[in-house]
């Protein structure tokens, strides 16, 4: 990876190949997400939580498969109405600029070309619609990551996360266990007193929590997809 500040002079001839390719890392079975995306994700993918790499917290992720396969990255294209932001923002990266942030691009990304794909910039130097969309997605992810610690703190304060334990029978007759994740505890969320619910609403946490609970209904679909693969 070679993060480089994106600008319309140095990169005026760059094009972006928008297809998904397993060789580019698009066949992952889980992608990081932020609460602001939960409403879009819950229509297709379970949202679960895994321990944060730095410890002491959690990172929400969208599950795209329960085994070793991503069941949505197909030769015909992405098999869902929503492409997770973590995949869509590629190959853009958020960089620091003092107290603000700037857009970097991974100059080593195989998605970039000077001959194939869609242009990043218009002939006059403005952002193409494709680039504008990806910058907006990157911004949503960046802002979501800044707000994530407060959301996780609210989950922990109300003891709403519980370790997930789920096993299913594979097509070959064996048993596969899905572990290492936590999920929102629906009963505890529903039992919160009115004052706590009001505070979560005011902080913008209640809707993402409800969407994360709703998303868990997609586990049977993921299991069926894995069995049919």
Buried (B, 14 or more C-beta within 10 A) or exposed (E): EEBBEBEBEEBEEBBBBEEBEEEBEBBBBBBBBBBBBBBBBBEBBBBBBBEEEEEEBBBBBBBBBBBEBBBBBEEEEBEBEBBBBBBBBBBBBBBEEEEEBEBBBBBEBEBBEEEEBEBBBEEEEEBBEBBEEBBEBBBBBBBBBEBBEEBBEBBEEBEBBBEBEBEBEEEEEEEBEBEEBBBBBBEEBEEBEEEBBEBBEEEBBBBBBBBBBBBBEBBEBBBEBBBEE
